[in-house]
Amino acid sequence: MGRIAGVTAAETRQRLLRAAADVFAERGYDGTRVADIAAAAGVSNGALYAHFASKAELLVDALRTHGRRLLADVFAADPDRSVTDLLLVIGRWLPRRRGAPGYLIVEALVAARRDEEVARPMRDYVGERADWIAELVRAAQGGGELDPALSPNALAHFCLLLAMGSALVTPDLHAVGDEEWNALLTRLMSALRPRRHHADRSDAVKVRIDHERCQGHGRCYDLAPSLFGDDDEGYGTVLGDGAVPPGQERDARLAELNCPERAIDVEEA
């Protein structure tokens, strides 16, 4: 097998990355030979080495490519979403992750512990992911979505721990319900919002429900029963005039974040 007629160098590289992801996922890093990947891609060993210097480089590049594709899909689904919404979407996907990308990160992490040839590119890869998340955090802080006192590096590290841990604790080992997981993530994001000084009247907020968007899921009054109730048909209603008492701003924003239809608005009073 040599170069495939009519196939560009870029297409051959992508073919090799896809084959590597599949073969590493099936056989593991130690159980995979370069020849196995070349055969799965339909090219020669020489063609493979024309694109990748080693099996370790191929493993990490396959991981990097899959990670970028997943993030690109999230962005493409709603390019106007806020940074906090983006982090929530990615977080909600974590307990359900399975397939080649999840196996790849496990193989890469295990191999990096005992093989410096894998550890070197993995340090670069993890650093890239951390820098990307930290930049998202800084953007969210600049836009008033996240508390500016938070360390972007520490929050990025926390996100990496969640993402990589989810690849190890797969649903077949331990499963968590979507509603439970979503509620936890929403509460965490609410806790990361900018702090408000309750003594300052300018920090007062009000809640409002758009009744045309409300579908009666009831999350608002489950999460903040002192602020929301339900009407005779089970749709959410705001209690009183919507003014949020001091100390309950986080409950209001938790309900806002957790509403599937985004029917709740928290506004400056």
Legacy VTK file of the C-alpha trace (Angstrom):
# vtk DataFile Version 3.0
C-alpha trace
ASCII
DATASET POLYDATA
POINTS 269 float
0.000 0.000 0.000
1.277 3.457 -0.887
-0.395 6.774 -1.342
-4.052 6.430 -2.319
-4.749 7.851 -5.783
-6.881 10.975 -5.788
-6.509 11.536 -2.045
-4.768 14.688 -0.806
-2.197 14.764 1.971
-4.725 16.483 4.267
-7.308 13.776 3.575
-4.737 11.062 4.266
-3.890 12.716 7.587
-7.560 12.809 8.579
-7.963 9.185 7.513
-5.050 8.241 9.776
-6.460 10.200 12.727
-9.860 8.504 12.410
-8.233 5.085 12.120
-5.999 5.797 15.106
-8.966 6.779 17.262
-10.776 3.558 16.408
-7.787 1.244 16.812
-6.552 2.813 20.053
-10.093 2.592 21.457
-10.342 -1.094 20.533
-6.855 -2.340 21.410
-5.419 0.249 23.791
-2.202 2.187 23.328
0.171 -0.616 24.298
-1.734 -3.168 22.225
-1.657 -1.085 19.063
1.131 -1.172 16.490
1.793 1.561 13.958
1.175 -1.067 11.271
-2.318 -1.690 12.674
-3.257 1.974 12.243
-1.737 2.167 8.767
-3.662 -0.940 7.704
-6.935 0.410 9.131
-6.385 3.656 7.208
-5.482 1.793 4.024
-1.992 3.297 3.723
1.585 2.091 4.118
3.724 2.496 7.218
5.839 4.956 5.249
2.785 7.077 4.456
1.923 7.157 8.151
5.434 8.277 9.136
5.240 11.016 6.513
2.557 12.623 8.707
3.392 11.489 12.248
6.787 10.968 13.852
5.615 8.331 16.342
2.718 6.382 17.751
2.664 8.761 20.729
2.273 11.800 18.485
-0.532 10.065 16.606
-2.366 9.274 19.853
-2.287 12.855 21.115
-3.108 14.371 17.711
-6.108 12.037 17.410
-7.236 13.157 20.867
-6.742 16.833 19.955
-8.699 16.450 16.709
-11.669 14.751 18.370
-11.755 17.368 21.114
-11.847 20.208 18.598
-14.629 18.521 16.616
-16.810 18.138 19.701
-16.307 21.788 20.675
-16.983 22.932 17.107
-20.298 21.045 17.150
-21.319 22.762 20.394
-20.472 26.193 18.993
-22.234 25.495 15.697
-25.441 24.468 17.471
-25.847 27.965 18.957
-23.007 30.406 18.231
-24.706 33.172 20.237
-24.922 31.274 23.508
-23.313 32.796 26.589
-20.080 31.411 28.038
-21.893 30.047 31.099
-24.438 28.320 28.867
-21.595 26.823 26.835
-19.954 25.441 29.982
-23.314 24.030 31.102
-23.907 22.311 27.749
-20.469 20.693 27.850
-20.934 19.729 31.499
-24.321 18.115 30.847
-22.772 15.923 28.178
-19.991 14.557 30.388
-21.821 11.724 32.230
-23.067 10.346 28.909
-19.736 10.404 27.072
-18.783 7.148 25.420
-17.047 6.013 22.259
-13.626 6.740 20.796
-12.995 10.231 22.292
-13.607 8.972 25.830
-11.411 5.928 25.337
-8.677 8.044 23.778
-8.257 10.288 26.806
-8.118 7.249 29.106
-5.458 5.555 26.963
-3.455 8.785 26.721
-3.552 9.461 30.475
-2.547 5.907 31.360
0.236 5.821 28.759
1.554 9.213 29.886
2.148 7.876 33.406
4.695 5.334 32.211
5.928 6.641 28.867
7.683 10.015 28.654
7.234 9.982 24.885
3.474 10.224 25.480
3.778 12.468 28.553
5.498 15.279 26.643
2.763 15.868 24.022
0.078 15.205 26.641
1.414 18.056 28.776
1.088 20.302 25.729
-2.427 19.030 25.012
-3.659 19.467 28.588
-2.059 22.907 28.683
-3.945 23.877 25.516
-7.249 22.724 26.997
-6.574 24.573 30.250
-5.642 27.771 28.421
-8.796 27.563 26.275
-11.051 27.139 29.313
-9.249 29.883 31.228
-9.823 32.267 28.302
-13.526 31.381 28.363
-13.601 32.131 32.080
-11.902 35.495 31.545
-14.414 36.349 28.814
-17.284 35.425 31.146
-15.769 37.527 33.915
-15.403 40.464 31.551
-19.057 40.103 30.545
-20.276 39.973 34.140
-21.277 36.283 33.974
-18.706 34.958 36.452
-17.230 36.370 39.655
-14.075 38.344 38.740
-12.473 37.173 42.009
-12.310 33.588 40.715
-8.985 32.246 39.473
-9.387 31.356 35.768
-6.556 28.842 36.103
-8.150 27.115 39.121
-11.564 26.953 37.443
-9.974 25.588 34.267
-8.224 22.925 36.364
-11.546 22.004 38.002
-13.187 21.651 34.571
-10.357 19.422 33.360
-10.746 17.189 36.402
-14.472 16.819 35.673
-13.938 16.133 31.977
-11.134 13.616 32.370
-12.740 11.962 35.382
-15.940 11.437 33.405
-13.970 9.403 30.876
-12.926 7.047 33.675
-16.260 6.814 35.528
-18.427 5.736 32.602
-22.225 5.206 32.816
-21.775 1.424 33.007
-19.712 1.887 36.198
-21.895 4.531 37.807
-24.813 6.403 36.303
-26.476 9.625 37.418
-29.867 10.926 36.317
-29.913 13.825 33.882
-32.174 15.901 36.124
-29.951 15.381 39.161
-26.769 16.188 37.263
-28.254 19.249 35.556
-29.527 20.620 38.867
-26.082 20.216 40.436
-24.310 21.920 37.510
-26.818 24.764 37.552
-26.298 25.311 41.257
-22.530 25.322 40.764
-22.777 27.896 37.975
-25.062 30.021 40.127
-22.497 29.945 42.942
-19.832 31.170 40.500
-21.779 34.272 39.492
-20.619 37.692 40.699
-21.358 38.356 44.360
-23.837 41.073 45.187
-23.734 43.384 48.195
-27.169 43.190 49.719
-26.816 46.447 51.645
-26.691 48.418 48.384
-30.228 49.043 47.106
-28.891 49.289 43.543
-28.157 45.554 43.731
-31.840 44.697 44.262
-33.333 42.395 41.620
-36.763 41.319 40.468
-37.929 38.135 38.769
-40.337 37.844 35.892
-41.851 34.880 34.030
-42.659 35.006 30.324
-45.901 33.029 30.332
-45.764 32.453 26.568
-42.507 30.524 26.970
-43.295 28.735 30.254
-44.146 25.046 29.713
-44.857 24.152 33.332
-41.744 22.112 34.130
-41.876 23.443 37.681
-38.147 23.731 38.244
-38.474 27.355 39.369
-40.731 26.643 42.338
-38.869 23.449 43.181
-35.589 25.378 43.396
-36.898 28.683 44.806
-40.287 28.070 46.472
-40.158 31.407 48.280
-40.034 33.261 44.946
-42.160 31.140 42.616
-45.379 29.162 42.739
-47.719 27.505 40.255
-51.140 28.396 38.960
-54.200 26.136 38.638
-52.822 24.631 35.421
-49.336 23.979 36.814
-47.546 26.858 35.115
-44.993 28.912 37.011
-45.956 32.198 38.619
-44.021 34.867 40.470
-45.009 35.330 44.103
-45.828 38.882 45.142
-44.504 41.702 42.968
-41.395 39.772 41.953
-39.004 41.666 44.223
-36.270 39.312 45.454
-35.576 39.654 49.199
-31.942 40.280 50.195
-30.027 37.033 50.389
-32.210 35.188 47.846
-30.603 36.522 44.673
-28.754 33.262 44.072
-32.006 31.294 44.309
-33.516 33.580 41.689
-30.567 33.134 39.340
-30.541 29.382 39.953
-34.153 29.219 38.799
-33.307 31.404 35.798
-30.416 29.151 34.732
-32.383 25.945 35.254
-35.473 26.896 33.227
-35.422 24.798 29.998
-37.396 27.418 28.049
-35.505 30.406 29.471
-38.872 31.804 30.502
-37.482 33.424 33.680
-35.737 36.776 33.654
-33.834 38.201 36.618
-33.657 41.965 36.235
-32.058 44.809 38.115
-34.766 46.548 40.170
LINES 1 270
269 0 1 2 3 4 5 6 7 8 9 10 11 12 13 14 15 16 17 18 19 20 21 22 23 24 25 26 27 28 29 30 31 32 33 34 35 36 37 38 39 40 41 42 43 44 45 46 47 48 49 50 51 52 53 54 55 56 57 58 59 60 61 62 63 64 65 66 67 68 69 70 71 72 73 74 75 76 77 78 79 80 81 82 83 84 85 86 87 88 89 90 91 92 93 94 95 96 97 98 99 100 101 102 103 104 105 106 107 108 109 110 111 112 113 114 115 116 117 118 119 120 121 122 123 124 125 126 127 128 129 130 131 132 133 134 135 136 137 138 139 140 141 142 143 144 145 146 147 148 149 150 151 152 153 154 155 156 157 158 159 160 161 162 163 164 165 166 167 168 169 170 171 172 173 174 175 176 177 178 179 180 181 182 183 184 185 186 187 188 189 190 191 192 193 194 195 196 197 198 199 200 201 202 203 204 205 206 207 208 209 210 211 212 213 214 215 216 217 218 219 220 221 222 223 224 225 226 227 228 229 230 231 232 233 234 235 236 237 238 239 240 241 242 243 244 245 246 247 248 249 250 251 252 253 254 255 256 257 258 259 260 261 262 263 264 265 266 267 268
